Amino acid sequence: MEDKASGIEVRLVKKTSIIIGAVIVYIIIMAAGIGAYFYFDQQQKVHQEQLQAQLQQQKEKTPEELQREAETAKEEELRRQAEEQERQKREQRRKKERELKEAMKEETINGITYYKYNWPKKPEPGVYLRPFVMAGGVKAAMAYEIYYFYHINDPLQTAWINGDFLDIMAGGETTTVPLDYTRINKHMASDAEWLIESYSLTAAPNVMAAFKRILATGGGSIVYYHSGGKSRHHDLSATEVKRIREMMELYEILAAE
């Protein structure tokens, strides 16, 4: 009997302990909830007080102060819009620059990068205007090559011209470029079957103006000649006009950087 009573007593003690533990946990949870409620309530009151203080401060400002604030806010918004527009323009220029360069070859010599198209070394006999861009110095520069190619089977039989002038004709105007004969590049095949004369020049303002007339009218022509001697005439093709346009666009992008 004593053992049975002892067992009952132990079970009662365990139940009592469980109940007490549950009550303690409940009290802790309630205390935490009440603490959180008061914390958030206090934060809300602080926020409301700050809003009221700001509103009161607004009410206390003079019309002149309010106007100045409005003007400052407007100026700030205009500045932000201008910065965003400039950022978009830079992105558009970078995208256009990448697109233009994809069709060109780059070659860097002595710190100067040359952007050129892959022109044929032996085109149909005649004279050609080949624009290119130089970058990497003080600033970008627009340039061009006068390229004269002659083949022994050419019916015009102009052979060596030794040109000292180039005329660029577009939009009803003619731009004459004097050529320094000491800067001519000449090459002839070992069997004399073909020969090349070329000049590489930086585009002077009058030549840039001629390029712009070519682009404005969608065409033009050139004459390479020796004063009082032989000459070759060439009408610019659609591809040549397109490449002048693209080189001008690349030059303007790089010159603006």
VOPAGU-2260 file (C-alpha; in pm, 1 decimal, decimal comma):
REM VOPAGU-2260
SITE   aa  ch    i         X         Y         Z
SITE  MET   A    0       0,0       0,0       0,0
SITE  GLU   A    1     281,7     234,4      84,3
SITE  ASP   A    2     444,1     174,7    -260,0
SITE  LYS   A    3     117,9     248,7    -435,5
SITE  ALA   A    4      67,8     571,4    -244,4
SITE  SER   A    5     423,2     672,3    -319,5
SITE  GLY   A    6     367,9     620,9    -693,8
SITE  ILE   A    7      55,2     833,2    -688,7
SITE  GLU   A    8     243,7    1105,5    -512,0
SITE  VAL   A    9     521,1    1105,0    -773,3
SITE  ARG   A   10     269,1    1133,9   -1056,0
SITE  LEU   A   11     102,4    1428,2    -886,7
SITE  VAL   A   12     437,7    1601,4    -848,4
SITE  LYS   A   13     513,6    1552,8   -1222,3
SITE  LYS   A   14     173,3    1685,2   -1326,9
SITE  THR   A   15     217,1    1981,4   -1098,7
SITE  SER   A   16     561,4    2052,0   -1248,6
SITE  ILE   A   17     423,9    2036,3   -1604,3
SITE  ILE   A   18     140,4    2272,1   -1520,3
SITE  ILE   A   19     374,1    2516,1   -1351,4
SITE  GLY   A   20     613,0    2503,6   -1651,1
SITE  ALA   A   21     327,9    2568,4   -1893,6
SITE  VAL   A   22     212,1    2863,5   -1686,4
SITE  ILE   A   23     564,0    3008,0   -1684,3
SITE  VAL   A   24     595,7    2971,5   -2065,2
SITE  TYR   A   25     254,4    3133,6   -2107,9
SITE  ILE   A   26     356,6    3422,8   -1884,8
SITE  ILE   A   27     682,8    3469,5   -2082,7
SITE  ILE   A   28     496,3    3469,5   -2416,6
SITE  MET   A   29     240,7    3717,2   -2286,9
SITE  ALA   A   30     514,6    3942,2   -2152,2
SITE  ALA   A   31     699,3    3934,1   -2486,4
SITE  GLY   A   32     378,3    4013,9   -2675,3
SITE  ILE   A   33     294,3    4300,2   -2445,3
SITE  GLY   A   34     652,0    4431,5   -2474,6
SITE  ALA   A   35     639,3    4416,1   -2855,3
SITE  TYR   A   36     301,8    4589,0   -2858,7
SITE  PHE   A   37     426,2    4873,7   -2642,4
SITE  TYR   A   38     747,4    4902,1   -2850,3
SITE  PHE   A   39     565,4    4934,2   -3182,9
SITE  ASP   A   40     307,1    5163,2   -3028,5
SITE  GLN   A   41     586,5    5386,6   -2903,6
SITE  GLN   A   42     755,2    5386,4   -3245,6
SITE  GLN   A   43     428,1    5484,0   -3411,9
SITE  LYS   A   44     384,4    5770,0   -3167,0
SITE  VAL   A   45     738,6    5892,5   -3238,5
SITE  HIS   A   46     670,4    5879,0   -3613,8
SITE  GLN   A   47     345,8    6070,4   -3574,0
SITE  GLU   A   48     519,6    6331,7   -3363,1
SITE  GLN   A   49     788,5    6375,4   -3631,0
SITE  LEU   A   50     524,3    6418,5   -3901,6
SITE  GLN   A   51     339,0    6670,4   -3694,3
SITE  ALA   A   52     661,9    6857,9   -3627,0
SITE  GLN   A   53     738,7    6868,6   -4000,8
SITE  LEU   A   54     387,6    6988,6   -4079,8
SITE  GLN   A   55     413,9    7251,5   -3813,2
SITE  GLN   A   56     748,8    7360,3   -3952,3
SITE  GLN   A   57     592,8    7390,5   -4297,5
SITE  LYS   A   58     313,9    7600,0   -4158,7
SITE  GLU   A   59     562,9    7830,3   -3990,6
SITE  LYS   A   60     759,8    7896,0   -4317,1
SITE  THR   A   61     707,6    8222,4   -4499,8
SITE  PRO   A   62     575,1    8226,9   -4858,9
SITE  GLU   A   63     922,2    8332,9   -4975,5
SITE  GLU   A   64    1081,6    8030,0   -4807,1
SITE  LEU   A   65     823,9    7797,3   -4957,8
SITE  GLN   A   66     883,4    7948,8   -5302,1
SITE  ARG   A   67    1260,2    7907,1   -5268,7
SITE  GLU   A   68    1213,5    7544,9   -5167,7
SITE  ALA   A   69     985,7    7487,4   -5466,4
SITE  GLU   A   70    1239,6    7649,0   -5700,0
SITE  THR   A   71    1522,1    7439,6   -5550,9
SITE  ALA   A   72    1319,8    7122,5   -5594,2
SITE  LYS   A   73    1243,9    7217,0   -5956,1
SITE  GLU   A   74    1609,9    7290,9   -6027,8
SITE  GLU   A   75    1708,6    6958,9   -5873,8
SITE  GLU   A   76    1456,1    6774,4   -6090,0
SITE  LEU   A   77    1575,5    6954,2   -6404,1
SITE  ARG   A   78    1934,8    6868,1   -6316,7
SITE  ARG   A   79    1840,1    6503,9   -6264,1
SITE  GLN   A   80    1657,7    6495,6   -6598,2
SITE  ALA   A   81    1956,5    6653,2   -6776,3
SITE  GLU   A   82    2192,9    6398,0   -6621,1
SITE  GLU   A   83    1964,4    6114,1   -6728,1
SITE  GLN   A   84    1942,6    6249,3   -7083,1
SITE  GLU   A   85    2321,6    6280,4   -7098,4
SITE  ARG   A   86    2360,4    5925,4   -6967,8
SITE  GLN   A   87    2125,0    5796,6   -7237,8
SITE  LYS   A   88    2315,6    5990,9   -7505,1
SITE  ARG   A   89    2645,0    5838,4   -7385,6
SITE  GLU   A   90    2491,6    5490,5   -7402,9
SITE  GLN   A   91    2361,7    5557,3   -7754,2
SITE  ARG   A   92    2704,3    5685,6   -7865,0
SITE  ARG   A   93    2879,2    5378,9   -7719,9
SITE  LYS   A   94    2632,2    5147,6   -7892,4
SITE  LYS   A   95    2676,0    5327,9   -8225,5
SITE  GLU   A   96    3054,1    5324,3   -8185,1
SITE  ARG   A   97    3053,0    4945,9   -8130,2
SITE  GLU   A   98    2829,6    4894,3   -8434,0
SITE  LEU   A   99    3052,2    5106,9   -8656,8
SITE  LYS   A  100    3375,8    4941,5   -8543,6
SITE  GLU   A  101    3239,0    4591,9   -8606,4
SITE  ALA   A  102    3271,0    4645,4   -8983,6
SITE  MET   A  103    3619,2    4800,5   -8960,3
SITE  LYS   A  104    3968,8    4683,4   -8887,2
SITE  GLU   A  105    4182,1    4841,5   -8616,6
SITE  GLU   A  106    4556,4    4883,1   -8631,3
SITE  THR   A  107    4766,2    5061,9   -8367,5
SITE  ILE   A  108    5103,5    5207,4   -8468,6
SITE  ASN   A  109    5314,9    5418,5   -8231,3
SITE  GLY   A  110    5016,7    5478,2   -8002,8
SITE  ILE   A  111    4781,8    5586,4   -8283,9
SITE  THR   A  112    4488,2    5361,1   -8368,6
SITE  TYR   A  113    4371,2    5357,8   -8729,4
SITE  TYR   A  114    4013,1    5258,0   -8813,9
SITE  LYS   A  115    3983,5    5149,7   -9175,9
SITE  TYR   A  116    3772,2    4937,5   -9407,0
SITE  ASN   A  117    3909,7    4635,7   -9587,4
SITE  TRP   A  118    3948,7    4781,1   -9934,7
SITE  PRO   A  119    4082,8    4561,7  -10215,9
SITE  LYS   A  120    4448,8    4611,2  -10300,8
SITE  LYS   A  121    4376,9    4550,3  -10670,9
SITE  PRO   A  122    4037,6    4701,6  -10753,1
SITE  GLU   A  123    3913,9    4785,9  -11099,4
SITE  PRO   A  124    4157,5    5034,0  -11260,2
SITE  GLY   A  125    4081,2    5387,8  -11150,2
SITE  VAL   A  126    4109,7    5628,2  -10859,1
SITE  TYR   A  127    3931,4    5589,7  -10524,7
SITE  LEU   A  128    3864,3    5796,7  -10213,2
SITE  ARG   A  129    3911,1    5590,0   -9898,0
SITE  PRO   A  130    3828,8    5765,2   -9566,8
SITE  PHE   A  131    3963,9    5649,9   -9230,0
SITE  VAL   A  132    3987,0    5773,1   -8870,0
SITE  MET   A  133    4290,8    5814,6   -8645,1
SITE  ALA   A  134    4256,3    5815,0   -8264,2
SITE  GLY   A  135    4488,8    5806,3   -7966,6
SITE  GLY   A  136    4671,9    6135,6   -8002,4
SITE  VAL   A  137    4553,9    6466,6   -7860,5
SITE  LYS   A  138    4218,5    6409,0   -8029,8
SITE  ALA   A  139    4062,8    6203,2   -8308,0
SITE  ALA   A  140    4124,3    6307,2   -8668,2
SITE  MET   A  141    3942,7    6239,8   -8993,6
SITE  ALA   A  142    4172,4    6130,4   -9275,0
SITE  TYR   A  143    4154,9    5980,6   -9623,2
SITE  GLU   A  144    4358,2    5794,3   -9877,8
SITE  ILE   A  145    4369,3    5874,2  -10250,2
SITE  TYR   A  146    4423,4    5536,5  -10413,0
SITE  TYR   A  147    4499,9    5508,4  -10784,9
SITE  PHE   A  148    4531,7    5161,1  -10937,5
SITE  TYR   A  149    4635,6    5090,5  -11294,0
SITE  HIS   A  150    4651,1    4759,4  -11482,5
SITE  ILE   A  151    4836,0    4706,6  -11807,7
SITE  ASN   A  152    4509,8    4598,0  -11973,5
SITE  ASP   A  153    4331,1    4921,4  -11875,1
SITE  PRO   A  154    4188,0    5066,0  -12200,7
SITE  LEU   A  155    4256,0    5423,6  -12081,8
SITE  GLN   A  156    4630,0    5351,5  -12066,0
SITE  THR   A  157    4700,8    5626,2  -11812,4
SITE  ALA   A  158    4986,4    5436,0  -11644,4
SITE  TRP   A  159    5182,8    5667,0  -11411,0
SITE  ILE   A  160    4990,6    5988,3  -11344,6
SITE  ASN   A  161    5212,9    6132,0  -11068,5
SITE  GLY   A  162    4913,6    6331,5  -10947,3
SITE  ASP   A  163    4962,4    6665,7  -10779,2
SITE  PHE   A  164    4594,3    6766,1  -10744,4
SITE  LEU   A  165    4263,7    6611,0  -10639,9
SITE  ASP   A  166    3924,7    6764,3  -10714,6
SITE  ILE   A  167    3623,2    6662,0  -10503,4
SITE  MET   A  168    3293,3    6755,4  -10665,6
SITE  ALA   A  169    2958,1    6744,3  -10484,9
SITE  GLY   A  170    2651,3    6964,3  -10451,1
SITE  GLY   A  171    2754,0    7185,5  -10743,0
SITE  GLU   A  172    3085,5    7279,2  -10577,7
SITE  THR   A  173    3442,9    7169,6  -10640,7
SITE  THR   A  174    3707,3    7141,9  -10369,0
SITE  THR   A  175    4062,7    7133,3  -10505,1
SITE  VAL   A  176    4328,2    6969,7  -10288,5
SITE  PRO   A  177    4693,5    7041,2  -10380,4
SITE  LEU   A  178    4911,1    6733,6  -10326,6
SITE  ASP   A  179    5271,1    6736,7  -10206,4
SITE  TYR   A  180    5439,7    6509,4  -10457,7
SITE  THR   A  181    5717,4    6429,3  -10208,7
SITE  ARG   A  182    5456,9    6241,9  -10001,4
SITE  ILE   A  183    5332,5    6016,1  -10280,3
SITE  ASN   A  184    5348,5    5638,1  -10228,4
SITE  LYS   A  185    5427,6    5442,8  -10544,5
SITE  HIS   A  186    5449,4    5071,3  -10611,5
SITE  MET   A  187    5476,0    4864,3  -10927,8
SITE  ALA   A  188    5457,7    4490,3  -10981,8
SITE  SER   A  189    5786,2    4317,6  -11064,6
SITE  ASP   A  190    5653,7    4232,8  -11410,3
SITE  ALA   A  191    5511,5    4585,4  -11458,8
SITE  GLU   A  192    5160,8    4438,1  -11496,3
SITE  TRP   A  193    5008,9    4686,2  -11251,5
SITE  LEU   A  194    5104,6    4991,1  -11047,3
SITE  ILE   A  195    4972,8    5197,9  -10754,3
SITE  GLU   A  196    4991,7    5564,7  -10657,2
SITE  SER   A  197    4849,9    5676,6  -10322,6
SITE  TYR   A  198    4843,3    5964,7  -10075,9
SITE  SER   A  199    4736,1    5951,1   -9709,5
SITE  LEU   A  200    4614,5    6288,6   -9583,8
SITE  THR   A  201    4444,8    6442,4   -9282,0
SITE  ALA   A  202    4112,4    6596,1   -9384,8
SITE  ALA   A  203    4141,3    6975,1   -9380,8
SITE  PRO   A  204    3827,9    7184,6   -9310,6
SITE  ASN   A  205    3757,6    7230,2   -9682,7
SITE  VAL   A  206    3773,5    6853,3   -9736,6
SITE  MET   A  207    3545,0    6793,9   -9435,8
SITE  ALA   A  208    3300,4    7038,9   -9595,1
SITE  ALA   A  209    3324,5    6845,0   -9922,3
SITE  PHE   A  210    3250,9    6518,3   -9738,1
SITE  LYS   A  211    2942,3    6676,4   -9583,8
SITE  ARG   A  212    2821,3    6789,1   -9927,3
SITE  ILE   A  213    2867,8    6432,3  -10053,5
SITE  LEU   A  214    2653,5    6304,9   -9766,0
SITE  ALA   A  215    2392,2    6578,6   -9811,9
SITE  THR   A  216    2349,1    6504,4  -10183,0
SITE  GLY   A  217    2407,2    6128,7  -10162,9
SITE  GLY   A  218    2688,7    6128,3  -10417,0
SITE  GLY   A  219    2982,4    6301,7  -10577,8
SITE  SER   A  220    3290,0    6246,1  -10791,4
SITE  ILE   A  221    3665,8    6292,2  -10781,5
SITE  VAL   A  222    3938,0    6370,9  -11034,1
SITE  TYR   A  223    4300,5    6279,2  -10968,2
SITE  TYR   A  224    4540,1    6451,6  -11204,0
SITE  HIS   A  225    4878,7    6596,5  -11278,4
SITE  SER   A  226    4862,7    6965,5  -11363,2
SITE  GLY   A  227    4883,6    6989,8  -11742,3
SITE  GLY   A  228    4906,3    6610,4  -11770,4
SITE  LYS   A  229    4704,1    6291,3  -11733,1
SITE  SER   A  230    4398,3    6243,1  -11508,2
SITE  ARG   A  231    4144,0    5987,9  -11385,9
SITE  HIS   A  232    3779,6    6059,1  -11304,1
SITE  HIS   A  233    3565,3    5850,2  -11068,4
SITE  ASP   A  234    3198,5    5870,1  -10960,1
SITE  LEU   A  235    3155,6    5762,7  -10599,1
SITE  SER   A  236    2952,9    5445,0  -10555,2
SITE  ALA   A  237    2674,7    5401,5  -10298,7
SITE  THR   A  238    2912,3    5188,1  -10089,5
SITE  GLU   A  239    3178,9    5459,4  -10094,3
SITE  VAL   A  240    2925,8    5724,2   -9986,9
SITE  LYS   A  241    2802,5    5494,3   -9707,5
SITE  ARG   A  242    3157,0    5443,1   -9582,5
SITE  ILE   A  243    3227,3    5816,4   -9583,9
SITE  ARG   A  244    2912,5    5859,7   -9374,4
SITE  GLU   A  245    3011,3    5589,9   -9126,0
SITE  MET   A  246    3366,6    5720,2   -9090,6
SITE  MET   A  247    3232,3    6069,6   -9029,4
SITE  GLU   A  248    2999,7    5931,1   -8761,6
SITE  LEU   A  249    3284,3    5743,3   -8591,8
SITE  TYR   A  250    3505,6    6051,9   -8607,5
SITE  GLU   A  251    3237,5    6268,7   -8444,2
SITE  ILE   A  252    3187,5    6013,3   -8163,9
SITE  LEU   A  253    3559,6    5978,8   -8089,8
SITE  ALA   A  254    3622,4    6353,2   -8120,0
SITE  ALA   A  255    3354,2    6418,4   -7855,5
SITE  GLU   A  256    3519,8    6190,4   -7596,4
